[in-house]
Amino acid sequence: MTASPASPASPASPTSPAAAPSSSGERPASTATGSAARSARRWRGLLAPAAVLAALALLPYSALEIPVLLDGPVNSPGSLQLLALCLVFGGLALGYDLMFGRTGLLSFGHALYVAGGAYGTQLAMTELGLGLFPAIGLALAGGTAAAVLLGAVSLRGLALGGIGFAMVTLAFAQAGSIWVQRNPGGLTGGEEGLPLHTGGVPAALVGVENTANVYWLALAYLALTAAVVWTAVARPVGRVWQGIRDNEQRVSVLGYDPFRHKLGVFVLASALGVLGGALHLLVTAGATPRSSTPEFTLTLLVMVVLGGSGTRWGPLIGGVLFTFLDQRLAVLASSDLVHGLPGALRAPLSEPMVILGTLFVIAVYAAPGGIASIRRSLTWRRGEETR
């Protein structure tokens, strides 16, 4: 005996409570469940960044000693300055990846804006008598305006392909680096750079005893950069950027203006670079000509590739890890331990860049997609083994 189609027990019945719309205006159960699932995923997505931010914010209160990795306790001034520098470069790499990994724009001139933030903030304090934060604001405004102008010119080079954009940005960066090194009017300090003008810096950010405050400011820059980048990528404009990276012609056919979107991402990444340059000035207590060279941009590119371009956490991890290894290997190279080794071992170990280059090559072969791809690879392998 079969059930009647009109029976309430039939799951396919149009009068079934699960299928019929509620007369009280309530949403169907399936819609409510989907909304709850999306909300749960959103909260889980915020949980990891919040936990990392809280852990990093509490580091200045930790007296934990980590031999080899740090010379003293975590909350010692030297350790906090090193960690602050790592956070700044994590933010710089994350901002640079907004162009390279998210939109496919290979720029060799990002250092121009980082140096603009450092030197612009310094000169605003010394020449205009501004305090630190007004000076940063002025440098940010000037750097953003320059990014609009130079970005529009550089993006016209895309008529020659991606290499045209890379070469034009490289030319602008090289011109800026030459200007810095020639020290016009004694403004840039030439090859020696400029020491931080502490007269314009708040007292709470000056001195060894206030290193923790500088560390927290660097952490705030990293958090701000991550929030801006991750939010922008999750918005519809982020999907347009990804479309431009994958197939620019298709984006044009859909009615979007690739030039306008590429200029927007270029300006946003450059503004974050200017802000990072100001923080670099504060953490290192000076503006150095190295931050204006194309090699500085190549270092950011290596950080992004090492961590995983176009990923959520990859550029951040790559920037922090590369900077930490660069600083610690320099200390190791000048240590008595290395000097006491035989010549065959002492020669390579006394050159930090040789070790870094070797580690980078190994990392590229071990994880072609960057460090951030290791977890996905392990998850995929576990899934294959369970089949």
Disulfide bonds with the S-S distance in Angstrom:
none
